[in-house]
């Protein structure tokens, strides 16, 4: 068996550094947007026409109608637009998490291919492909195909793959925030919320209501919940990062 080159810790953790950058950008965008919405609502309140029945349409660059009256726009900045912001933030943070989970699979492959050994699994290549490509190209096709399958299968299958291939059990994740305990079920809940926001515009279904004892017919979000969910996702990523460091770099 040939000796495999292993990545050093810095190179292996590159996906986590990318995640940190994406996460920080998202968190700051969310907070900056809240700040700008509040500031805009205050400005609209100060500039409000005395006659609220008067026609005072607001346009963007003089061409695109935004609202028919500053009072309506002020209310949207205080509530409606904030709701959209919260939904987009939750959708985005799960996308960042999913990208990290798959990027780490790729990095782990190039660090230690023995984790991907499957004695009963057979890979078939066309003879022309086998003869025309070198081993690096064939390996790249293998791992990209594996990542593509995991992406289509979803979070549960990624969890199973991590446990089988890396001996990292995501179900062991737990943390405490403000004296409240959270675990992997909360990560699943955030992930399922993203699914409902994307595919049902936030309408809950029977499974979600049953799984999480959720009383509302729609996903309910607010600033405190979004900040909590951001922290939970970040702590889950830290949990995974520490598990990989323990596995290969201590």
N, C-alpha and C positions, 0 to 999 in steps of 0.2 A: 504494500500500500504506500502510495507516495505521501511525503510529508506536506501538509497543508500550511500555507501562510495564514497566520492569525493577525487580526487587526489589533492595534494597541487601543487602550481605553478611550483616548481622545477621538480616534477615528470611529470606533464603534458607537460612541455616544453622539455622533453628529446629528442623527434624527431627533434626539432629545433637545439639542441646542436649537434646531430649526423649529421644533414645537414651541420652545420657550419664546422665541421671537414672534411667532404667529400668535401665541396666546397673549403676550403682552400688548401687541398691536390691537388685538380684538378688545381686550379689557379697557385699554385707554380710549379706543374709539367709542365704546359703549358709554364710558363716563363722560367723555368730551361731548358726545351727542346729548346726553342728559343735561349737561351744563348749557349747551347752546339752545336746547329747547326751552329751558327755564328762562334764559336771558331773552330769547325772542318773544316768549309769552309776556314777559314784563314790559318789553318795548311796545308790543301791540296794545297792552293795557294802558300805557301812557299816551299813546297816539290815537286812542279810540275816539271816533267821531261822537259828538254829544248826542246827535240824533241817530239812534240805532236803527231806525227805519230807512235811513237815507241809503242811496246807492253809492257804495264805496268799494268797488271791485279791486282786488289785488292781483297783479300780473307779475310773471317772471320775465324780465327783459322786455316788458311791454307787449309781449306776444302771447304768452301762455297763461291762461287763467288759472289761478291757484284757489281763490275763494271769492265769494261775493261780498263778504264783510269781515273786518278784522276780528270781531267778536267770535265768529265761527272758527276762524283760523287759530285764535288764541286758545279756544277750547280743545282743538285738535293737538296743538303743541303740548297741552297739559295732560292729555289722556290718549287720544286716538293714535297719534304718531308715536308716543311712548310705547304703546302696545305693539306696534309694528317693530320698533327698535328691539324690544325684549324678545320677540319671536325670532328675528333675524340673528340676534346674538346667540340664542340657544341653538339654532340650526347650525350656525358657523362653528361653535365650539365643538360640537359633535363631529363635524367634518374634519376639524383639525385633529381631533383624537383619532378618528379612523385612519387618516393619512399617516399619523405617527405609528399606529399599530402595524400597518403594512410596510412602512419604511424600515421598521426594526426587523421584520421578517427577512427582508432583503439583506440588511446589514449582518444579521445573524448567520445567514447562509454563507456569506463570504468570510465570516470569522471562523465558523466551525460547521463544516458540511456533514459531520457525523450526526448532527441533530436531525438531519433530513433523511437518514437511512430508513428505508422501508423494504425489508427483505421480500415481501410478497407483491410489491408493486412493480409493474413493468412499464417501461416507456418505449414507445415505438417511434422510429424515425424513418422517413423515406431514405432509400439508399443514396439518392443524389444529395439530399440534405446532409446526411452523415459524412459523405465523402468531400463535400465542398466546404463545410464549416469546420473550424477548429473547435477544440474542447471548450474554450471560453465562450464561444457563441452558443454552443449547445447547452452549457450550464446557464447562460443568461436566459435562453428560451425556457428552460425548465423552471427557474425561479420566478420569472415574470408570469408564466402560466399559473404557477402556484398562487401567486399574489392576486392575479385576476380572479381565480376561483374563490379565494377567501373574501375578496371584495364583494362578489355577487352573493355569497352565502350569508354574510352579515356578522354581527357582533358575537352571537353565540358560538358560531363556528370558529371565529378567531380565538375566542376563549379556549375552546377545546384544543385548537392547534397549539396554543401557547403551553397548555398543560402537557400535551403529548410530546411535543418536540423540545420544549425548553424546561419542562418540569416546574413551570410557574403557574400556580393556581390563582387566578384572579378572584375566585370566590373567597379567598382569605383576606381580601381587602377590607379594612375597617378603619374608621377614624372618628374623632370627636371634635365637634365645632360648637363652641358656646355651650358646652356641657350636654350636647345632644349627640348620640351615637348614630353613625351612618355606615353603610356597608355596600356590597356590590349590587344589592337590589336597587339602591338609589341611583347607581350608574345606569342600570337597565331602565329605570323609570325615565331618566333624562333622555336616554336614547330613544325610548318609545314615544316620548313627547315630541321629539324631533320628527319621527315618522308621521305622527298625526298632524303636525303642523305642515309638513310638506305635502302629504297625500290627502288630507281631509280638512285642510285649512283650520286645524285646531279642534275639530269636533272629535269627542271621545267615542270609543266603541265599547261594546260589552266586555271584551277581554281586558281592556285597559281599566275600566271601572272595577272589574272583578279582581284583577291582579294587584291593584294598588288601593283598593277601597276608596275610589275617587268619586266624589258626590256630584261633581259638575258635569254638564253635557259638553262643556268646552274647556280647553286647557286654560287655566288661570295663571297668569304670570304677573309679577310686580318686581320692583327694584330689589327688594330684599331677597326674593327667591332667585333672581338671576345672579346676584352676587354670591349667594350660597352655592348655586350650581357651578359657577365658575371655579370656586374654591374646591368643590368636591372633585371636579374633573382634574384640576391641577394636582390634587393630593393623590388621586388614583394614578396619574402618570408618574409621580414621585415614587409611589409604591412599586410600579413596574421597573422603573429605572434602578432602584435599590436592589431589586431581585436579580437583575442582570449583572449588576456590579458584584453582588455576592457570589453569583454563579461563576463568573469568569475572571474577575479582576481583584479579588481579595487574596 
